[in-house]
Amino acid sequence: MSRIFRRKRQGKKDAKYTVEWKEDGKVRRKIAYKDKQSSNQVLAKLEKKVAQGETGLVDPFQEHNAKPLTEHLEEFRVSLVSNRRSPKYIKLICGRLKKAIGQMKATRLKDLEQSKADRFLSNLKGSASTRDHYAGAMKQFGSWLRRLRRVPHNPFLDLQRVGTEAQITFERRPLSSAEIQQLAHASATRPAKAYLTTHPNAKPETLAGLKRRGERRALTYFMAAYTGLRYSECRGLRWCDLDLDTPTPALVVEAHIAKSKRRDRVPLASWLAQRLRDERKAMAIDLGRPVGDQDLVLYVPSNNRLLEQLRKDAEWAGIGLKDGHGRRLDFHSFRASCATLLALAGVTPKETMRIMRHTDVRLTLMVYTKLGLFEDLSQAVEKMPGPKE
């Protein structure tokens, strides 16, 4: 049943025609043109589409391919937001996708081809890790398109990683337990002492505030180094996530702040649990009220600000920003320190992997456990039994 008709509305002599047809057992209507012949052509196309659908000839991806790629990218960005990915992560992923798609001159889904992606990556300037990150972003976008059945297959599925150990251009240095202690002490004492050098008549309450903030940053250093928490996880930690009054104190990393988007329980050393109990009492004094479950535990400023303070604390403590192997110091170095300290303490790789919340033990061993120092190897060799005399 198909027809074309026009309803003349009051005050409108040139009303548009309406086409009516039946599809999937339902009567459908669509506004066409003022011209009857053009409207009949619209109806003919719709009838042909229905006929092709009945014989299985309609492309199931036709509707999605008709949309500009920019719309798909925007919907992908919204999906990242709904999955509670950080704004920084979303900006980086979407920015690289836009650059890649722009260089490939792709405007529709059908333009996304492996050969174009390979050509873009081969011409990309930067390190191997940057190249691999672009490839990972494209594979993630392609997987999302496939999962929502917008494309028949992931067009970037076969993009290969090229990063190798020899191509790593940035490696973080681990800190020893003594260096972590020195860094925390510098954090607690440096702000007030440094302020006094330029403000000799500073008010006691100002110096006390600087000291208190430094002490809170020192606790952040300890938490990152002895739990392996990442920057975003430290920043989102609330008191309701801590379980301090049990024989086995622990913290819970909620899924919405975890990199893995998985809820995990992380054990706490008894001395660190006691520092957190002391911090809760100190915070109650600062706030003038009991500490609430939703109050943030740690003082974690913006990433750039925290890195600036970390570097100043390291220089004050006499800790180099680079070690003898050229490895650099930043906040993520605390996570590498955690894995390394666990390894030096004789903790098994499997246990370390669980504490670090990795899904692959190779990542724990190759990236985060920095046992490359000669003295560490010397100690390991000395543990082997020698020949009997």
C-alpha positions, 0 to 999 in steps of 0.5 A, spaced: 500 500 500 503 506 497 500 513 495 501 520 495 497 526 497 497 533 499 493 536 504 492 544 503 492 547 509 488 554 511 492 560 508 497 555 504 496 554 497 503 550 496 503 545 501 508 539 500 506 532 498 506 527 503 508 520 501 505 514 504 508 506 504 508 500 508 514 497 511 516 492 516 508 491 517 507 499 519 505 504 515 510 510 514 509 517 512 514 522 509 514 529 507 516 530 500 516 536 495 511 541 493 512 538 486 508 532 485 513 528 480 519 529 484 514 526 490 513 520 486 520 519 485 521 519 492 516 514 493 519 510 488 525 510 491 522 508 498 518 502 495 525 500 491 528 500 498 523 496 501 523 491 496 530 490 496 530 489 504 525 483 503 530 480 498 536 481 503 539 486 499 539 492 503 546 494 506 545 494 514 550 499 515 547 504 510 544 508 515 550 509 519 555 510 513 550 516 511 552 520 517 558 524 517 564 521 521 564 528 525 558 525 528 560 518 530 566 521 533 562 526 538 558 520 540 564 516 541 566 522 546 560 522 549 560 514 551 567 516 554 564 521 558 559 516 560 564 511 562 567 516 567 574 517 563 578 523 565 577 529 561 584 529 560 584 522 557 578 524 553 581 530 550 587 526 548 584 520 545 579 525 541 584 530 539 589 524 536 583 521 533 581 527 529 588 528 527 588 521 524 582 522 521 583 528 518 590 526 515 587 520 512 581 525 509 576 520 511 569 523 511 564 517 512 565 510 515 567 507 509 573 511 508 576 508 514 581 503 511 587 500 514 592 502 508 590 509 510 592 508 517 598 505 516 600 511 511 598 516 516 602 512 522 608 511 518 609 519 516 607 521 524 613 524 527 615 523 534 617 517 538 614 509 538 610 510 544 606 516 541 605 512 534 603 506 538 598 511 542 595 513 536 594 506 533 591 504 540 586 510 539 584 508 532 583 501 534 579 503 540 574 507 536 574 501 531 572 497 536 566 501 539 564 502 532 564 494 531 560 493 538 555 498 536 554 495 529 556 501 525 561 497 521 562 490 519 568 489 522 574 494 526 578 497 520 584 498 525 584 491 528 590 489 525 594 495 526 601 493 530 605 496 535 612 498 534 614 500 541 620 496 543 625 496 549 630 500 545 625 505 543 623 507 549 625 515 550 622 516 557 623 512 563 621 513 570 626 512 576 625 509 582 626 511 589 629 508 595 625 507 601 631 512 604 629 517 598 622 517 599 623 518 607 627 524 605 622 527 600 617 526 605 621 530 610 623 536 605 615 536 603 613 537 610 619 542 612 621 546 605 615 550 604 615 554 611 623 555 611 623 557 603 617 562 605 621 565 611 627 566 606 623 571 602 618 573 608 622 574 614 616 577 618 611 572 616 606 571 621 606 564 625 599 562 622 601 563 615 607 558 616 603 553 620 598 553 614 604 552 609 607 546 614 600 543 614 600 543 607 607 540 606 605 535 611 599 533 607 603 532 600 608 528 604 602 523 606 600 523 598 608 521 597 607 515 602 601 513 599 603 513 592 609 509 594 607 504 598 600 502 595 602 504 588 596 509 587 596 513 581 595 520 580 587 520 579 586 515 584 590 519 589 586 525 588 579 521 588 580 517 594 575 519 600 575 517 607 569 512 606 574 508 601 579 506 607 578 501 612 583 502 618 580 499 624 581 492 622 587 487 623 588 488 616 587 495 614 586 496 606 583 501 602 578 500 596 580 503 589 573 505 586 571 503 579 570 510 577 577 513 579 581 506 577 584 506 570 582 499 569 575 501 571 575 495 576 573 495 583 580 493 587 582 492 594 589 494 596 592 492 603 595 498 607 602 497 611 600 498 619 605 504 619 601 507 614 594 506 616 596 509 623 599 515 619 592 515 616 588 515 623 593 521 625 591 525 619 584 524 620 584 527 627 588 533 624 583 534 619 578 534 624 582 540 627 583 543 621 575 543 619 572 544 626 568 538 625 568 531 624 571 528 618 566 526 613 566 519 609 565 523 602 571 528 604 578 527 600 583 524 604 589 527 600 592 533 598 593 533 591 593 539 587 593 539 579 598 535 575 602 541 573 602 544 580 604 537 584 610 536 579 612 543 580 612 541 588 615 534 587 621 537 583 622 543 589 622 538 594 627 533 591 632 539 590 631 541 597 632 533 599 638 533 594 635 528 590 636 528 583 631 529 578 635 524 573 639 518 576 645 515 573 641 511 568 638 517 565 631 515 568 627 521 570 623 523 576 615 524 576 609 523 580 608 516 577 615 514 579 612 512 586 608 507 582 615 504 579 618 505 586 612 501 589 613 495 585 621 495 586 621 495 593 616 489 593 621 486 589 627 487 593 623 485 599 622 478 596 615 479 594 613 474 589 611 477 582 604 474 582 603 477 589 606 484 586 602 484 580 596 483 585 598 489 589 599 493 583 593 491 580 596 489 573 592 484 569 599 481 566 605 479 570 610 482 564 608 489 565 609 488 572 616 485 571 618 489 565 616 496 566 615 497 573 620 493 577 626 497 576 632 492 578 637 494 573 642 497 578 648 493 579 648 493 586 642 489 586 644 484 581 650 483 586 646 482 592 642 477 588 648 473 586 651 473 593 645 469 595 647 463 591 650 457 595 657 457 593 661 450 592 663 446 598 670 447 601 
